Every structure is written in C-alpha cells, then in structure tokens.
Amino acid sequence: MVRSMLSYSTLPISFWGYALQTAIYILNDVPSKSVPKTPHELWTGRKPSLQHLRIFGCPAHVLKGKTEKMESRSETCIFVGYPKETKGYYFYSPSDLKVFILTNAKFLEKDYMNDFVPRSRIVLNEMSGDTIPREVTQPNQIVSSDPTQDQQPTIPRRSGRVRIQPERYIGLGESVENLPDDDDPYTYKEAMEDVDSRHWQKAMQSEIESMFDNKVWSLVDLPKGIKPIGCKWVYKRKRGMDGKVETFKARLVAKGYTQKEGIDYEETFSPVAMLKSIRILLSIAASLDLEIWQMDVKTAFPNGSLDESIYMMQPEGFIEKGQMEKVCKLQKSIYGLKQASRSWNIRFDQAVKGFGFIQNPDEPCVYKRIKGDKLVFLILYVNDILLIGNDVGVLTSVKEWLAKQFDMKDLGEARFILGIQVIRDRKNRTIALSQASYIDKILSRFSMQDSKKGTLPFRHGIKLSKEQVPKNEHEEQFMSRVPYASAVGSLMYAMLCTRPDICFAVGIVSRFQSKPGPDHWTTVKHIFKYLKRTRDNMLVYSGGDLIPVGYIDSDFQSDSDSRKSTSGAVFTIGGGAIIWRSIKQSCIADSTMEAEYVAACEADKEAVWLRQFLIDLEVVPSANKQITIY
C-alpha cells in the first residue's frame, strides 16, 4: 500500500515515512475480512468519520502567512498525511522545503486524478542507464514531527538503508500508540456531512433559540467604515464515564481575536472560584451534613450586557432569507468575545446580590445568604454553580429563582465538579474527591497506561538542573517529539485539584519547560507511573472538628541553578487537606534557619487568608481562634 501511494504521488522516496503513517491511519478506519468492523470502532466503540480523508500526494492551495500587498496570498503545496495530536493536515511546501500543519486548504483532487501519469514508466526510464537518480533536497525545516527527517534519498537498494520506526509506533512511555480518537466536526460543513449530522443540527438549533430568547443580537445594516467580526460553530460530543455520548453540544463562538482593544473592548478580567475555596466548603458540608446541589448555566455568556457597539456576521447555516447583507448587532455578550466572561460575571453578581446574597470579601465568587438558622452558600465557577445549605426548602427556592433568571440545567446532587468525582457517605459524614478517570485519561494520552507502577512521585537523590539539556542531535530529535509542557500541565491540574502528594515533584519538573532534556522527561514519566499505582487514592474529608491546622517545612538550596530553597506547606480541616503548596523561594537563604523562616512567612500569609475566609462564612465556631502551624 505504501509503495502504491508513493508511486501514484509525485513525491520522492524520502517521504516513505509520511506514506506509512497515512496508510496506517486509513487502515484503522476501514473494515477487514476477519471482522466486519473497523479497528477504530473495535477500540473506541464509535464509527469513524471518513469525510476528511484525502488522496495522498494531491496538490492543494493553502494560505500563506504575512504577504506583501501585491503578492499571491496562497501557494500550491502537497498533502502528505494527518497529524497525530491535533486536527488538520500535513502539507509539504516545495518552495520552502518544509512540512507544516494546516486545518483549511483547497484540495485539487479532481485535477490530480485527471492529470495522473503512471509513474512506473518514468522510473524505468530513469533507472535504465548507469546514471544516478537526481538527488532531492530534504526539507530543511520540519514544523511537525517527521519520522524520516534525517534520511536523504539514495540509490534504491536494500543494503545500507537505516530503518527508523515511525512516530505513530513510538510510545512516549513503553507502549504502542493508541488508535486515533474520533474527532468532533471542525467546521459547519463537516458537521453536516458527519454521521451524526442530525444531532448536530438539533444542537445548533437549540443554541440559536437560546440566542433569540436572550435577545443577543438584532439584524441591522452594517454602518460605513465598520468591519464586522466573524463567528464559527464549535462542536463537542460530551461523554459519560462509560465513554458513551450523552449529549451533542454546538456552541456559536465569535472570532474575538479580531477585536481591537479600546474600540471593541476595554477590560476582560473576570474572577472564578478558587479550588481551595471549593475544598473548604466541601469539608464544612461534610462536617455539618449540608446538602450539595449542582446547576449549570446552559448559555452563560449571552446573559451579559455589552457597553460597546459590536457587529458580527450572521452564523453559518442560519442566515435570514432576504436579509443576507445584514449583520448582527450584539446586544448581549457571546462566547469568544474578549469581554464575554467579564460581562457574564457582572450580570450574575448583580442578580444574586439583588436576591439577598452577600459576596465574600476574600473570595468574590463565593456568596452566602443566612436567615436565622437557615444558610445557603453559592459558588460560581464560570457557568458551573454549587449550592450548599442546610435546608432543602430554601435551596429549592434558590434553585427555582436561578431557573427564572437564567437558562439553567438542574444536575441534582453534586457528582462531578470540574471533572472531580464527588463520593459522599451521608451515614459516616464523609466526602471524598477522586480524579481516577482524569488520571486514566492523561495516562492514555501520553501512552503510559501500560507502564510499570511507581512507588514514589520523586526518586530520592535525583538532582535536576538546566544543564541537563539535550547533549547531541539524537537527544534533540527525541525531545522535539516529546510533549513536555503538555504533560506537566496535565499533571499540574491533578496536583491543584486533589493530589497534594505530587505537589513537590510537579513543582520541580515545571521549572524546565523552556528546554527540557531526557532526564527531565524521565522524571515526568516517573510521576505518571506513581499516579498509575495510586489512581484510586482520594482526598477525604471525614467530617471531624472544623479546626484548621498548618504544617510547613523547607529544604536548603535544593535548586542547583539558582541555589534557592523550596518551601512546602499544607493546611487541613475536617481531616483532609484543603490548601497545599510547594514553591521555590524568591530569595537565596544563607542558612537552613533562614530558609525555614521564609517558608513560615509564606505560610502565615496563607493562614491569614484562611482565617478571614472562615470568619466571613460565619459557620465555623473556631474561626476566630489562631491557626496552629507546626
């Protein structure tokens, strides 16, 4: 198959790696004689979409980057495959001698098939004499991960050929790469050609109806001198714990990257609830046996009002007949705008305060309403809402009021918060937070699901430094294919939510994201192995006394590059950790005592915030007492 693809194309033999990757990609999406289903469907349980498949080696018109005024805005490149970690296509530019990734292009498949000349005759003529085939220059800049980037075309013969394993077979850990997941549609056209087009159409119709209900825009003539911003549809299949599709979501998003500061928007900042605040309130709920309900705002951002005059093009697929020249003048905010989240937060803040809620001065996204012995806490994280209270009737009235103010979805008792599973035992008054499913996801993403299990998150005696950069060309090529920053970011989210046990290790490896080396990557994989062994570990609040306690420590000049020390601290309440940190100190300590004083100072600042936050909640009896720190 690879030989046929190369023969049909006009590409030199040096592109055999791309042809092999493309062949594997296609074979995973077609059935075989042995089984009626495709390998992709057997692995994922879902039928793959074939709408994006193209002819290997066909030419395509792609847009250039920045061009001169009279210069052509597109160039003819050659399609050479599909990227593994992102949507789009691989294109080879004959003029620039490089391979790059692009999502949109005009494929010239029909012309390519009509102009095809059997290549075998040409090859026979070239090989008929004693002449050596013309040497083809290898691309000198590879933006994508090229499995054959070091090979130069030579005289076709078996001896002397260096066989390099394609990247699709190279696991970042010790396993074979997973079959590619079924991508959601990227454009409106893909959605309409998708196997689930009926569901996407229904999801888009629901989104448009929500826009009309909220009176998000009105159709007007475009004023002279004004350039409207564009918009696009974003599609997402939302799946449950079993991997099955639960809902189809279509979101209309404005192309806010074309907005200009000072004209289309002023301020963009909007707060969200801190994870430590959520953990504190969950520990209080476990101790006081409070109800925990969850709601979701279906279309949060369109509830926010706009102060600026913004004009947007009509959404694709829903252009009003007879008014095709008109544009949408936005009355409310919409997803994608720079100021969208801020407008929504201001609107929600004004609404809940008008209903009697009081904003916590130390946490702007936590509200309380206390009347007699009945209390309600409201936590806002963008469009996710948690209601915590001691009276079902009061919580019901708050929920009904929210449903009247905004288009809400009642999720009942909280089961998942920001991807964190909430496991509650009302009888024993315990609440456990688990990220087992998230850990499985990142292990699979970085091909560590079949690795060995680690005993510790950080190996004793390991010293990492910036000097451990790639030492030779082989190491540089290896590290160029390693998604180091993405892996560290995935570990960091687990650490911030429920895993204080990897806080120190993640803090260390996050210092080398600018230019990591093999030793740094080995340490990252060691953390993954530890998470595999401890995937079922949970952060448990046992419902004990609500007395906060702190613990601090520091090392001495552990950073070999800057000679700075590392501070560590953890605070517990209700039997579980609520706040933890492990950070490099900002100054260079001259002694272990000085390093510990610096750590104590940083922990004291956290203790001051914690004490004041608990006082403002008005439900913790010991809040006014000093916090003991060991």
N, C-alpha and C positions, 0 to 999 in steps of 0.2 A: 504493500500500500504506500509506504514512504517513497519507494523507488518510482512508483507511478505518479505520485504527486509532484516530485521533483522533475520528472520527465515532462509532465504536462505544463509545468510552470517555466518561466524564463530565468529562474534563479540558479546560481552556481551551486555546486555540491556542498560548499561550506555551510549552506543553510539546512543541512540534513537534520540538525537538532530541532529546529523550528518545525520542520515537516513531521518529525517523530512526535513531538508534543501535540501537534494538531491532529494527527492520526489517532493518538490515544484519546484525545478529547472527543473525537467523533465516535470512536468505537464504544466509549462509555455511554453514548446516547442512542445507540441503535441495538435492536434485539439480535439474538444469535439463534442458531439451530438448536442448541441444547436447551435453552429456556426461552419462553415467549416474551419475557420482559427484558428491558434493558438493564445493564449493570447499575446505572444510576438509579433506576426505580427500585431495584432489589435492595440497594444500600439505603436509600432515603425514604422509600415508600411513596414517592411522588413521580409523576410522569415528567420527563424533561421537556422544555420548550426548544423547538428547532428553528424558531423564526430568525434567530441571529446568526445562523450558520452561513458562511460564505465560501466561495471557491478559493482554495489555497493558491496563492501566486497571482490572483487577479489584480489589475490596477485599480486605483481609487483616487478620487480627488479629495484632498484634505486641506483644511485651512492652515495657513502659516500663522506664525505669531505676529510680532510687530513688523509691518511692512512700510516701505516708502509710499508716498502719495500715489504715484503712477505705477507702482509695482503690482504684479499679479498677487492676489490675496490667497491663491491656492496653488498647490503643486501636485503632481502625479506621483504617488507612492505605490508600493506593492504590499498587499496584505500577506502576512506571514504567520498568523496564529492568534491565539487567545491568551491573555494574561491570566495568571492563576489566582492572584489575591485581589483583583479589582475588576470592575466592569470595563468593557471596551475591546479594542483590537490592537494587535501588534502591526505596525507598518514599518517598512524599510524605505528610506529615502535614498535613491541613487545619487542625488546631487550632494547631500550632506554626508553620505556613507554612515548612517546611524539608524538604529531601530528605536522606536518610541511607541508610547501608548496613547491612543486617542479614542474617544467614545463615539464621535459622529464623523461620518465620511460618506461620500457618494461613490458606491461601488460600480464599476464598469464591467459587470459580469457578462452581459449580453454581447458587448463588443469583444470581450476577451474570448468568448466561446466561438464567435464568428471568425475571428482573426487567427484562430489556433492553427499552427502548422506542426505536424508530427515532429517531435524533436529528435527522434531516433535517427532520421536521415542526416541531420546536421551533425550529430555526434559521430556517426560513422565516417563522414567526410573528414571531420577534424582529426580522427584517430587513424585515418588510413595511411598517413605518412609517418616519417620519423620525427615530425615536429612535435614540440611540447605544447600542450594546450596553453592558451593565453592566461597569464596569471591575473586573477581577480583580486582587487584590493578589498580586504576585510573591513567592515565598518569600524571606524576608529573611535566612535563614542557610542556606547551602549547604555541607553537610559533604563531599559528593562533588564531583567535577569536573563542573560544569554547563556545557555548551556554549552555553546560551542565558540565562545568569544576568543579563545586562544588559538583556534585552529586556522591554518592557512590552506587554501586549496592546493593540492599536489597532484602528481600523475596518478590516475586511478589505479591502485593496486592494493592488495590486502596487506602486504608486509609493511611495517612501519607506521601503520595508522594508529593513532592514540585514541582509544575508546573512552569517552567521557560520559558518565552517567547523566542523563537529562535531569534537570532540576525537578521535574514533576515526580521523579522517583526518589529524590533526595529528601528524606525527612529531616526536620530540624532537630528531632530527637533521635530515636533509634527505631523508627517505624516507617512503613510505607505511607506515602501521602494519601489522604482521604480522597474519595471521589468528589468532584466539584459539586457544590450545593446548587440547587435550582434558584437562579436569580429572579428577583422580582422585576417586573417591567421597568424599563428606564425612561421610556417616552410614552406618549399617548398612543402612538401608532403600535408600539409593541404590546401595550395593554389590550388594544382592540384585536390584535392578532394572537393573543395568548389563549391557552386552553381554558382559562378562567375569565374570559372577556366579559361574560355575563355578570360575574361577581364584581369585576372592576367597574362596569357601567353602573351598577347599583350603588357602589360605594361613592363614585363621583357624583351621582345624582343626589345622594344624601348630603354630601359636602356642599353642593350648590344650594340645596334647600336650606341648609343651615345658614349659608351666607345671606340668602334672601330674608330669612326670619330675623336675622340680626341687623338687616339693612346696612350691610357692609359697604355697598357701593351704589352709585346711580350712574346710568349711561348718559354721557354728555358729549358734545363736540370738543375736540381737542383744541385748546387755546393756541394761538400762534406763538411760536418760539419755545414751546414746551415739548419735550421728548418723553413719551410715556415709558415706564419701566415694564419689563416683560414679566411673565409668570409661567409656571410649569406645574405639571402634576407629579406628585411623589407617591409611589405605591409601596405597600408593605403588607405581606402576609403575616399576621400575628398568630403565633402558635402556642399551644399549651405545653404542659410538662411532658406529655407523651409525644410531642413533635407534630401533632396533627394541627391543621389550620383551624383556628377558631373564628377569626374574623378577617375580612379583607378591608384594608384601610387605604383610602385615597385622600391625599391632602393637597389642597391648592396652595402653592407657595410662590410668593413674589420674588423676583430676582433682585433682592435688596443690595447686591454687590454693585449695582449701577447707581445707587443713591449717592448724593453728594452732601457731605457734612456742611451744615449751615444753611442749606437750601431745602433738602428733603428731610432732615432730622437734626436735632440738637444733642440731646442726651440719650444714652442707650442702656445705662446700668439698671439692673433690677435684682433685688435680693432673692435668695431661695433659703429654705430652712437648712441649717447645718445638720450634718449627720449626728453629731454629738447631742444636739438638742432632741432629735428624734429618739435616740437611745435613752436619754434621761427620762423622757416622758413615758416610754415603754416600761422602764424599770419601775416608775411610780405606778403605772397601771397594773403591773404585776403585784406590787405590794398592797395596793388599795383595792384590788379586784375591780378595776374600772372596765367599762365597755370600750372597745376599739373598733370603730367603723371606718370604712374607706369609701370615698367617692372620687369620681373622675369627671373633669370638665371636658365634654366632647370636643368643643371648639372654643378653646380658652382665649386665644389672641384676638379673634374678631369681636370680643366684648370690649376691648379697649378703644377709647376715642382718640382721634388724631387732631393735633393742632396745626399741622402743615397741610398744604394742598398737594396731594399726590395723585397722579394719573397712571393708570395701569391698563395694559391691553386686555381685551376680553379673553377668558380662558378657552383653550383649545377644546373643541367638541361642544361648546356651549355658547357659540356666537349667535346673537339675536338676529333673526332673519329681518332683512330690510334695514338693519342698523349696523352693518358691518364696519362702517367707517368710524363709528363712535367708540369711545374708550370709557373705562370705568373710573369715575372719580371716587376715591376711597373716603368713606365717612368714618369707618372703623378700621382698626388695625387688622393686619393679616399676617399669616406666617411668612417669614422670610424678610420682613421689613426690619431695618436696624432698630427701630424703637418699639417693635411689637411687644416684646416681653415687658418692657417698662410700662407701656400703656395698659397692658392687662393687669399688671401688679397694682397700678394706681387705681384702676377701676374696682378691683376686688377689695383693696384696702378700704376704700371709701364705703363700699357696700356693707362689709362686715362690721365696721365701726358704727354705721348707722343702725345696725341691728342690735347694738349693745355690747359688742366685743371690745376688749381693751388690748391694744398691742403691747407685747413685751418690749420694754426699752432696750433689753440686751440681746434680743433676737426678733428682728422685725417681721418674721414670717410665722411667729407663734402668737396666737391670740387666746384670751381667756374670757369667760363670762360666768360670774359667780353670783347667784341669787339665793341667799340663805345657805342651806346645806347642799344645794344643787350646783354642780360645776360642770363646765364644758371647756375643753381645750381644742383649739383648731390649729392644725399645722398645714401650711401650704408649701408645696414643692412644685413650682411651675403650674401644672394643671392637676396635680395629684393632691387630694385633701384627706387628712386624717382627722376624725372626730373622736375625742377621748372624754368620757364623762361617767358620772355615777348614777344617772337617771335615764332610763330608756325613753320615757315620755319627752323629756327635754331634748334629748338627742334626735328623736323623731321630728320634733317641731323645727329644730335647726336644719335638719336634712330636707324637710319639705320647703322651708323658706329658701334654701340654696337652689332647690329644683325650680322654684318660681323665678329666681333671679337669673339663673344661667341654665344652659342646656347640660344637664348632669346625667351621669350614669352611676346608679347605686350598685356598689360592689359588695355590700353586706359587711360581714366581719372581715377585718384585715387578714389577708392570707399572704399577699406579696406586696412588699413596699420597696420600690426602686429596684426590683429584681431580687430582693432579700425575702426568703421564705420565713413567715412568722408561724411558729409552732407553739400553741398555747395549751396548758393544762390547768383548767379552772379549779379543779379539785385541790391540786397541790400549789396553786398560785405561782406558776412558773411561766415564763415566756422565753422561748429560745429562738435565736436568729441564725439561719443557716444559708449558706451560699453554695451548697453542694452542686446544684445544677449549673451555676455560673462557673464553678471550678471545672466541671466536666466539659463545659463549652470551651474554655480557654485551653485546657489540655488538648482537646481535639484540634483546636485552631492552630496550635503550634506543634502538632504532631508528637505530643508527649503522653498520649493516652495509654500507650503500651510500654512506657518506660518503667524502670525499676522504682521502687518506693524508697524515698529518702527518710532518714531518721531525724535530721535537724535541718532547719531552714538555712543555716550558715555553718560551713565547716570550720572547725576550730583551727586556729593558726594560719588561716588564709589572709594574706595581705594584698589588697588590690591597690593599684596606682595608675596614674595616667601614662606612665612609662610602658605599661603592658599593651601597647598598641600593636597592630599587625606588623610583623618584622620583615615579611617578604611578600612577594607578589601573590603567592598561593594563599596566604592568610588574608590578604586584602580582598582577593576574589571571593573567598569564603565569607568574610564578614559583610561584603556588599550584598550578599543574598540573605543575610540574617535580619529579620525584623526586630532589632534590639529594642528600639524605643517603643514599638507597639507592645512587645512582650512586657516590658517594665510598666507601661501604662495599665495593662490588664491586671498585673499583679498589684499595682497600687490601688486600684478600685476595690479589690478584695481586702486589702490591708485597711483602707479607710472605713470600710463598712463593718466587717465582723471579725477580722483576723489580726489582732494586735501581736500575735506570736511571730508574724513575719515582718513586723514594722522595721526592726533594725536591719534585716537583710535587704529589704526593698530600698531602704534609705541609702544603703551602701552602693548597690548596683545602679541606682538612679543618678549617681554622680558622674557616670562615664558615658552619657548618651551622645556626646559630641563626636567621639571617636573610640568606640569600644573595640576590644581585642578578644581573641579566643578565650582567655582566662575569664574575662568579664561574662561572656556568654555561657561558659561552663557554670559559673556561679548562678546565673539566672535559671539555667536548667535544673540546678540543684534545688532551687526554691520550688519549681514546678513538681519535682519528684516528692518533695516534702508535702506539698498540697495534695498530691495523689494519695499519699498514705493517710492524711488527716482530713480528707474531703468531708467526712461526716461530723467533724468537730463543729460545735455550735457555741455561740455566745449566749449564756443562760443567765437570766435574772430570776432569782429564787424567791422573790417576794419577802426578803428579810427586812430588817430595820433600814429606814432611809437615812443612813448616816454616811456621808461621803468620807472617803479615806484616800490619801495620796501616797504614792511611792516614787522616789526619784533615785537616780544614780547617774554616773558618768564614767567614761574611761579617760585616758590621758594621752593626748596627741596621737590618736589612732590613725589619723589621716596622714599618710606618708608624704603627700604632695604639699599640703599647707601646714602640717604639724598642728592642726586644730583637733580639739577633743569632740566627742559626741555625747550629747545629753539625752537621757531617757526618762520618761515619766509616764505613770498610769494612775488614773483615778477610778475608784469603784464605788458603786452604790447599789444596794439591793442584791449584793452577792455577785455582781457582774461588772466588767469593765465598761465604762462609759466614755472615757477620754484617754487617749494614749498618743504618745509622740516619741520620735527618735530623730533628732536633727543635729547637724553639725553646728558647733558653736560659732558665733560671729567673731570671736576674738581668740588669740592664742594664749592659753593659760600657761603660767610658768611653773605650776605645781599641781599635784592632784587635788589639794585643798581648794585652790582657786578654781579648778575645773568643776568641782562639786558645788562651790558657791554659785557659779554661773548657772549650773543646772537647777539649783534651788531657786534662784531668782526667776528663771523662766517658768518653773512650775508654780511659783507663787502667783504669777500673773494669771495663770490658768485657774488657780484656786480662787482668786478674787472674782473672776468672771463667773465661775460655777456657783459660788456662794450667793452672789447677787441675783443670778438667774433663778436659783431655788427660792430666794426670798420673794421675788416677784410672782412666782407661781402660787404662793400662799397655801400650799398643801403639805409642805414638809415641815414637821414640828421642829426639827433640829436645824433649820436653815440658818437661823441667826447665830448659831454657835460657830466657833472657829473650826476650820478643817484641819484635822491632824495629818501631817505629812511625815513619812518615815524615810 
